[in-house]
Amino acid sequence: MPIEFKRSSAVFRDVISVEEAEGLLEWLQRKPGAKVDLASCSHLHTANLQVLMTARPTISGWPENAQLRAWLETALNPGA
């Protein structure tokens, strides 16, 4: 399973495709204040990025891949 949904956090693993976007959006809408762990994510489809940009969850772990991390940090922390 690419996204493991826990009580108050979502753990992204490997490739997160467009198919996960709707479920992610629904889960984040039900879980305000949720955290997202991207540490094990190797690819994130832009539909999921848009969900994250809109929902603005706390990111508890950034991807190990430096390029993906830089891209996501820029998109998800625009004022940093």
C-alpha distances in whole Angstrom, upper triangle without the diagonal:
4,6,6,10,12,16,17,15,11,10,9,8,9,10,9,11,14,12,10,13,15,12,13,16,17,15,17,20,20,19,22,23,19,18,15,14,14,15,12,12,14,14,14,15,18,17,15,18,20,18,18,22,23,21,23,20,21,19,19,18,19,17,19,20,23,23,20,21,25,23,21,24,26,25,23,27,29,32,31
4,7,10,13,16,17,14,10,8,6,5,6,7,6,8,11,10,8,11,13,11,11,15,16,14,16,19,19,19,21,21,17,16,13,12,11,12,10,9,10,10,10,12,15,14,12,14,17,16,15,19,20,19,20,18,19,17,17,16,16,14,16,17,20,20,16,18,21,20,17,20,23,21,20,23,26,29,28
4,6,9,13,13,10,6,6,5,6,9,9,7,10,12,11,8,10,12,9,8,12,13,11,12,16,16,15,17,17,14,12,10,10,10,12,10,9,12,12,11,13,15,14,11,13,16,14,13,17,18,16,17,15,16,14,14,14,15,14,16,18,21,21,17,17,21,20,17,19,22,20,18,21,24,27,26
4,6,10,11,8,6,5,7,8,11,13,11,14,16,14,11,13,14,11,10,14,14,11,13,16,15,14,17,17,13,12,10,10,11,13,11,12,15,15,15,16,19,18,14,17,19,16,15,19,20,18,18,15,16,15,14,14,16,16,18,20,23,23,20,20,23,22,19,21,24,22,20,23,26,29,28
4,7,8,6,5,7,9,11,15,15,13,16,17,15,11,13,13,10,9,12,11,8,10,13,12,11,14,14,10,10,9,10,12,15,14,14,18,18,16,18,19,18,14,17,18,15,15,18,18,16,17,14,15,14,14,15,17,17,20,22,25,25,22,21,24,23,20,22,24,22,20,23,26,28,27
4,6,5,6,8,11,13,17,18,17,19,20,19,15,16,17,13,12,15,14,10,11,14,12,10,13,13,10,10,10,11,14,15,15,16,20,21,19,21,23,21,18,19,21,18,17,20,20,17,18,14,14,14,13,15,18,19,21,24,26,27,24,23,26,25,22,23,26,24,21,24,27,29,28
4,6,8,11,14,17,21,22,20,22,23,21,18,18,18,15,13,15,14,10,11,13,11,9,12,11,9,10,11,13,16,18,19,19,23,24,22,24,25,23,20,21,22,19,18,21,21,17,18,14,14,15,14,17,20,21,24,26,28,29,26,25,28,27,24,24,27,26,22,24,27,29,28
4,7,10,13,17,20,21,19,22,22,21,18,18,18,15,13,14,13,10,9,12,10,7,9,8,5,6,9,11,14,16,18,18,22,22,20,22,23,21,18,19,20,17,15,18,18,14,14,11,11,12,11,14,17,19,22,25,26,27,24,22,25,25,21,21,24,22,19,21,24,25,25
4,7,10,13,17,18,16,19,20,19,15,16,16,14,11,13,13,10,9,13,12,9,10,9,5,5,5,7,11,13,14,14,18,19,17,19,20,19,15,16,18,15,13,16,17,13,13,9,9,9,9,11,14,16,18,21,23,24,20,19,22,21,18,18,21,20,17,19,22,24,23
4,6,10,13,14,12,15,16,16,12,13,14,11,9,11,12,9,9,13,12,10,12,12,8,6,5,6,9,11,11,11,15,15,14,16,17,16,12,14,16,13,11,15,16,13,13,10,10,10,10,11,13,14,17,19,21,21,18,17,20,20,16,17,20,19,16,18,22,24,23
4,6,10,12,11,14,16,16,12,14,16,13,11,14,15,12,13,16,16,14,16,15,11,9,6,5,6,8,8,9,12,13,13,15,17,17,13,14,17,15,13,17,18,16,15,12,12,10,9,9,11,11,14,16,18,19,16,15,19,18,15,17,20,19,16,19,22,24,23
4,7,8,7,11,13,13,10,12,15,13,10,14,16,13,14,17,18,16,18,17,13,11,8,6,5,7,6,5,9,10,9,12,14,14,11,12,15,14,12,16,17,16,16,13,13,11,11,10,10,9,12,13,16,17,13,13,17,16,13,15,18,17,15,18,21,24,23
4,6,7,11,14,14,12,14,17,15,13,17,19,17,17,21,21,20,21,21,17,15,11,9,7,8,5,5,7,9,10,13,16,16,13,14,18,17,15,19,21,19,19,17,17,14,14,12,12,10,11,13,16,16,13,14,18,17,15,17,20,19,18,21,24,27,25
4,7,10,13,14,12,15,18,17,15,19,21,19,20,23,24,23,24,24,20,18,14,12,9,9,6,5,5,6,9,11,15,16,13,15,18,18,17,20,22,21,21,19,20,16,16,14,13,10,11,11,15,15,12,13,17,16,15,18,20,19,19,22,24,27,26
4,6,10,11,10,12,16,15,14,17,19,18,19,22,24,23,24,24,21,19,15,14,11,12,9,6,6,5,6,8,12,13,11,13,16,16,16,18,20,20,20,19,20,17,18,16,14,12,13,12,16,15,12,14,17,15,14,18,20,18,18,22,24,27,26
4,7,8,7,8,12,12,10,13,16,15,16,19,20,20,21,21,18,16,13,12,10,12,10,7,8,6,5,6,9,10,8,10,13,12,12,15,17,17,18,17,18,16,17,15,14,12,15,14,17,16,13,14,17,15,13,17,19,17,16,20,22,25,25
4,5,6,8,11,11,11,13,16,16,17,19,21,21,23,23,20,19,16,16,14,16,14,11,11,8,6,5,9,8,8,10,13,13,14,16,18,18,19,19,21,19,20,19,18,16,18,17,20,18,15,17,19,17,15,19,20,18,18,22,23,27,27
4,5,6,8,10,10,12,14,15,16,18,20,21,22,23,21,20,17,18,16,19,17,14,14,11,8,6,8,6,7,10,11,11,13,15,16,17,18,19,21,20,22,21,20,18,21,20,22,20,17,19,21,18,16,20,21,18,18,22,23,27,27
4,6,7,8,9,11,13,14,15,17,19,20,22,23,20,20,18,18,17,20,18,15,16,13,11,9,11,9,9,13,13,12,15,17,18,18,20,20,22,21,23,22,21,20,23,22,25,23,20,22,24,21,19,23,24,21,21,24,26,29,30
4,6,6,6,9,10,11,12,14,16,16,18,20,17,17,14,15,14,17,16,13,15,12,10,9,11,9,7,11,12,10,12,15,15,15,17,16,19,18,19,19,19,18,21,21,23,22,18,20,22,20,17,20,22,19,18,22,24,27,27
4,6,5,6,9,10,11,12,14,15,17,18,16,16,14,15,15,18,17,14,16,13,10,8,9,6,5,9,9,7,9,12,12,12,14,14,17,17,19,19,19,18,21,21,23,22,18,19,21,18,16,19,20,17,16,20,21,24,25
4,5,5,6,9,10,11,13,14,16,18,16,17,16,18,18,21,20,18,19,17,14,12,12,9,8,12,11,9,12,14,13,13,16,16,19,19,21,22,22,22,25,25,27,25,22,23,25,22,19,22,23,20,19,22,24,27,28
4,5,5,6,9,10,11,12,15,17,14,15,14,16,16,20,19,17,19,17,14,14,14,11,10,13,13,10,12,15,14,13,16,15,18,18,20,20,21,21,24,25,27,26,22,23,25,23,20,22,24,21,19,23,25,28,28
4,5,5,6,9,10,10,12,14,11,12,10,13,13,17,16,14,17,15,12,12,13,10,7,10,11,7,9,12,12,10,12,11,14,14,16,17,17,18,21,22,24,23,19,19,22,20,17,19,20,17,16,19,21,24,25
4,5,5,6,9,10,11,13,12,13,12,15,16,19,20,17,20,18,14,13,13,10,8,11,10,6,8,11,9,8,11,11,14,15,18,19,19,20,24,24,26,25,21,21,23,20,17,19,21,17,16,19,20,23,24
4,6,5,6,9,11,14,12,14,14,17,18,22,22,20,22,21,17,17,17,13,12,14,13,10,12,14,12,10,14,13,16,18,20,21,22,23,26,27,29,28,24,24,26,24,21,23,24,21,19,22,24,26,27
4,5,5,6,9,11,9,11,11,14,16,19,19,18,21,20,17,17,17,15,12,15,14,11,11,15,13,10,13,11,14,15,17,18,20,21,24,26,27,27,23,23,25,24,20,22,24,21,18,21,23,26,26
4,5,5,6,8,7,9,10,13,15,18,19,18,21,20,16,17,16,14,11,13,12,9,9,12,10,7,9,8,11,13,15,17,18,20,23,24,26,25,22,21,23,21,18,19,21,18,15,18,20,22,23
4,6,6,10,9,12,13,17,19,22,23,21,24,23,19,19,18,16,14,15,14,10,11,13,10,8,11,10,14,16,18,20,22,23,27,28,29,29,25,24,26,24,21,22,23,20,17,20,22,23,25
4,6,10,9,12,14,17,20,23,24,23,26,25,22,22,21,19,16,18,17,13,14,16,14,11,13,12,15,17,18,21,23,25,28,29,31,31,27,26,28,27,23,24,26,23,20,22,25,26,27
4,6,5,9,11,15,17,20,21,21,24,23,21,21,21,19,16,17,17,13,13,15,14,10,12,9,12,14,15,18,20,22,25,27,29,29,25,24,26,25,21,22,24,21,18,20,23,24,25
4,5,9,12,15,18,21,23,22,25,24,21,22,21,19,17,17,16,13,12,14,12,8,9,8,10,13,15,18,20,22,26,27,28,28,25,23,25,24,20,20,22,20,17,18,20,21,22
4,7,10,13,16,19,21,21,24,24,21,22,22,20,17,17,17,14,12,14,13,9,9,6,7,11,12,15,17,20,24,26,26,27,24,22,23,23,19,19,21,19,15,16,19,20,20
4,7,10,13,16,18,17,21,21,18,20,20,19,15,16,16,13,11,14,13,10,9,6,7,9,10,13,15,18,21,23,24,25,21,20,22,21,18,18,20,18,15,16,19,21,20
4,7,10,12,14,15,18,18,16,19,19,18,15,14,16,13,11,13,14,11,9,6,5,6,6,9,12,14,17,20,21,22,18,16,19,19,15,15,18,17,13,15,18,19,19
4,6,9,11,11,14,15,13,15,16,16,12,12,14,12,9,12,13,11,10,7,6,5,6,7,9,11,14,16,18,19,15,14,16,16,12,13,16,15,12,14,17,19,18
4,6,8,8,12,13,12,16,17,17,13,13,16,14,12,15,17,14,13,10,9,6,5,5,7,8,11,14,15,17,14,12,15,15,12,13,16,16,13,15,18,20,19
4,6,5,9,10,9,13,14,15,12,11,15,14,11,14,16,15,14,12,11,7,8,5,5,5,8,10,12,13,10,9,12,12,9,11,14,14,12,14,17,20,18
4,6,8,11,12,15,17,19,15,15,18,18,15,17,20,19,17,15,13,10,8,5,5,4,6,9,11,13,10,9,13,14,11,12,16,16,15,16,20,22,19
4,6,9,11,15,17,18,15,15,19,18,16,19,22,20,19,17,16,13,12,9,8,6,7,9,12,14,11,11,15,15,13,15,18,18,17,19,22,25,23
4,6,7,11,13,15,12,12,16,16,14,16,19,18,18,16,16,12,13,10,8,6,8,8,11,12,9,9,13,13,11,13,16,16,15,18,20,23,22
4,7,10,13,15,13,13,17,17,16,18,21,21,20,19,19,15,16,13,10,7,8,7,10,10,7,9,13,12,11,14,17,16,16,19,21,24,23
4,7,9,12,10,10,14,15,14,16,19,19,19,18,19,16,17,14,12,9,11,9,12,10,7,10,13,11,11,14,16,14,15,18,20,23,22
4,6,8,7,7,10,11,11,13,15,16,16,16,17,14,16,14,12,10,13,12,14,12,8,11,13,10,9,13,14,12,13,16,18,21,21
4,5,6,7,9,10,11,13,15,16,17,17,19,17,19,18,16,14,17,15,17,15,11,14,15,12,11,15,16,13,14,18,19,23,23
4,5,5,6,9,10,10,12,14,15,16,18,17,20,18,16,15,18,17,18,15,12,14,15,11,10,14,14,11,12,16,16,20,21
4,5,5,6,9,10,11,12,14,15,18,17,20,20,18,17,21,20,21,18,15,17,18,15,13,16,16,13,14,17,18,21,22
4,5,5,6,9,10,10,12,12,15,14,16,16,15,15,18,17,19,17,14,15,16,13,11,14,15,12,12,15,17,20,21
4,5,5,6,9,10,10,11,14,12,15,15,13,13,17,16,17,15,12,12,13,10,8,11,11,8,8,12,13,17,17
4,5,5,6,9,10,12,15,14,18,18,17,17,21,20,20,18,15,16,16,13,11,13,13,9,9,13,13,17,18
4,5,5,6,8,10,13,13,16,17,16,17,21,21,22,20,17,17,18,15,12,15,15,12,11,14,15,18,19
4,5,5,6,7,9,9,13,14,13,14,18,18,19,18,15,14,15,13,10,11,12,9,7,11,13,15,16
4,6,5,8,11,11,15,16,15,16,20,20,19,18,15,15,15,12,10,11,11,7,6,9,10,13,14
4,6,9,12,13,17,18,18,19,23,23,23,22,19,18,19,16,13,14,14,11,9,12,12,15,17
4,6,9,11,15,17,17,19,23,23,23,23,19,18,19,18,14,15,16,13,10,13,14,16,17
4,7,9,12,14,14,17,20,21,21,21,18,16,17,16,12,12,13,11,7,9,11,13,14
4,6,9,12,13,15,19,20,21,21,18,16,17,17,13,13,15,13,9,11,14,15,15
4,6,9,11,14,17,19,19,20,17,15,16,16,13,12,14,13,10,10,14,15,14
4,6,7,10,13,15,16,17,14,11,13,14,10,9,13,12,9,10,14,15,14
4,7,10,13,15,16,18,15,13,15,16,13,12,15,15,12,13,17,18,16
4,7,9,12,13,15,12,10,13,14,11,11,15,15,13,13,17,18,16
4,7,9,9,11,9,6,9,11,8,8,12,12,11,12,15,17,15
4,5,7,9,6,5,9,10,9,10,13,13,13,14,17,20,17
4,6,9,8,7,10,12,11,12,15,16,16,17,20,22,19
4,6,5,6,9,10,11,12,14,15,16,17,20,22,20
4,6,5,6,9,10,10,12,14,15,16,18,20,17
4,5,5,6,9,10,11,12,14,15,16,19,17
4,6,5,6,8,10,11,12,14,15,18,17
4,5,5,6,8,10,10,11,14,16,14
4,6,5,6,9,10,10,12,14,12
4,6,5,6,9,10,11,14,13
4,5,5,6,8,10,13,12
4,5,5,5,8,10,9
4,6,5,6,9,8
4,6,6,10,10
4,6,9,9
4,6,5
4,6
4
